[in-house]
Amino acid sequence: MNESVREVVSAAIADGLKDPRVGFVTVTAVETSHDLRHAKVFVSVLAGAPERAATLEGLRASHGYLQARINDELHLKHTPQLEFVYDETTDRAMRIEALMKREAELLGEKAPEAGQERPPEAGRPGPPEAGQAHSPEAEEPGPPELGGEGASAAAPGGERGGGEETGA
């Protein structure tokens, strides 16, 4: 139900809102109450704080139109009362990325670009190269009490721990 409401609200904002305060908005998620009487609509706004506040105010002013669209398209017994909330996920991700770049610069490393993996640490193997399969021979042998090399972590009897111990 959350995804259906999100799709209807997203389409209604993109197609039908005429409020000039509403800028570029992405509906990131919707959380409906169990009785479907209330829905939190999480939105991301590509703008500064003043424009973000104006956009949220425009969305709140348009709640009647948006609820009518939900009712028209989803035919619910009760149309949820919409509450618009700014989704800070993108802001947090950008802040974390900036902190990681700053830390890398302080350590004298080249910071990885967004979406790239960090280079392997010294003494620690990286992922297999393209075209190179992962080989079990490259792994370290298991502990002797589990049967040494290639032994399973399973306990006797095929169970993984948590079972009752029996004395012998």
C-alpha positions in Angstrom: 0.0 0.0 0.0 2.9 2.4 0.8 4.3 2.0 -2.7 0.9 2.6 -4.3 0.4 5.8 -2.4 3.9 6.9 -3.2 3.3 6.4 -6.9 0.0 8.3 -6.9 1.4 11.2 -4.9 4.6 11.4 -7.1 2.5 11.4 -10.3 0.1 14.0 -8.9 2.9 16.3 -7.9 4.7 15.9 -11.3 1.5 16.3 -13.4 -1.0 18.4 -11.6 0.3 20.8 -9.0 0.2 24.4 -10.0 1.6 25.9 -6.8 4.7 27.9 -7.7 6.2 27.2 -4.3 6.6 23.5 -5.1 10.0 23.0 -6.8 11.8 19.9 -7.9 10.4 17.2 -5.5 11.1 13.5 -5.3 8.8 11.4 -3.1 11.2 9.0 -1.5 8.9 6.9 0.7 5.5 6.7 2.2 4.6 5.2 5.6 0.9 4.6 6.1 -0.7 3.8 9.5 -2.2 0.3 9.9 -5.8 1.7 9.6 -4.8 3.8 6.5 -6.1 7.0 8.0 -2.7 8.7 8.1 0.3 8.7 5.8 3.8 10.3 6.2 5.1 11.3 2.8 8.9 11.6 2.8 10.2 14.0 0.1 13.6 15.1 -1.1 13.9 18.7 -2.4 16.8 19.9 -4.6 17.1 23.4 -3.2 18.4 25.4 -0.3 16.7 25.6 3.1 14.3 28.5 2.3 13.1 26.9 -1.0 12.7 23.6 0.8 10.5 25.2 3.5 8.4 26.9 0.8 8.1 23.6 -1.1 6.9 21.7 2.0 4.4 24.5 2.7 3.1 24.3 -0.9 2.7 20.5 -0.5 0.8 20.9 2.7 -1.5 23.5 1.1 -2.1 21.0 -1.7 -3.0 18.1 0.5 -6.7 18.1 -0.4 -6.0 17.8 -4.1 -3.4 15.0 -3.4 -5.8 13.1 -1.2 -8.5 13.4 -3.9 -6.1 11.9 -6.4 -5.3 9.0 -4.0 -9.1 8.4 -3.6 -9.7 8.5 -7.3 -6.9 6.1 -8.2 -6.8 3.7 -5.2 -10.5 3.5 -4.2 -9.8 3.2 -0.5 -12.5 3.1 2.3 -10.6 5.9 4.1 -8.2 8.3 2.2 -5.2 8.8 4.4 -4.5 12.3 5.9 -1.1 13.3 4.3 1.8 14.6 6.4 4.8 15.8 4.4 8.2 15.3 5.9 11.6 16.3 4.5 13.8 13.2 3.9 17.3 13.9 5.1 18.9 10.8 3.7 20.5 12.6 0.8 21.9 15.3 3.0 23.4 12.7 5.4 25.0 10.8 2.5 26.6 13.9 1.1 27.9 14.9 4.6 29.4 11.4 5.2 31.0 11.5 1.7 32.5 14.9 2.5 33.8 13.6 5.8 35.4 10.6 4.2 37.1 12.7 1.5 38.4 15.1 4.2 39.7 12.1 6.3 41.4 10.6 3.2 43.1 13.9 2.5 44.3 14.2 6.1 45.8 10.7 5.8 47.4 11.5 2.4 45.3 9.1 0.4 43.4 9.7 -2.7 39.7 9.6 -1.9 37.7 7.2 -4.0 35.1 8.7 -6.3 31.4 8.2 -5.5 30.5 4.6 -6.2 34.0 3.3 -6.3 35.6 0.9 -3.8 38.5 1.8 -1.6 41.8 0.2 -2.6 42.7 -2.9 -0.4 44.5 -2.2 2.8 48.2 -3.3 3.0 48.5 -7.0 3.9 44.8 -7.7 3.1 43.8 -9.3 -0.2 41.4 -7.4 -2.4 38.6 -8.8 -4.4 39.5 -11.2 -7.2 40.5 -9.5 -10.5 38.1 -9.7 -13.5 38.3 -13.2 -15.0 40.0 -14.6 -11.9 37.9 -17.1 -10.0 38.0 -17.3 -6.2 39.8 -20.4 -5.3 39.3 -22.3 -2.0 43.0 -23.2 -1.9 43.8 -19.5 -1.3 41.9 -19.6 2.0 43.7 -20.3 5.3 43.0 -23.7 6.8 40.3 -23.9 9.4 40.9 -24.5 13.1 42.2 -28.0 13.9 39.2 -28.8 16.2 36.9 -28.4 13.2 38.9 -30.8 11.0 41.5 -28.5 9.5 41.6 -27.4 5.9 38.2 -27.1 4.1 36.3 -28.1 7.2 32.8 -26.9 7.7 31.8 -24.7 10.6 28.9 -27.1 11.2 28.8 -29.0 14.5 28.6 -32.8 14.4 25.2 -33.9 13.3 24.9 -31.1 10.7 23.7 -28.4 13.0 25.4 -25.0 13.4 26.0 -24.5 17.1 23.1 -23.7 19.4 22.3 -27.3 19.9 22.5 -29.1 23.3 25.9 -30.5 24.2 26.1 -34.1 25.1 28.7 -35.5 27.5 30.8 -38.5 26.4 
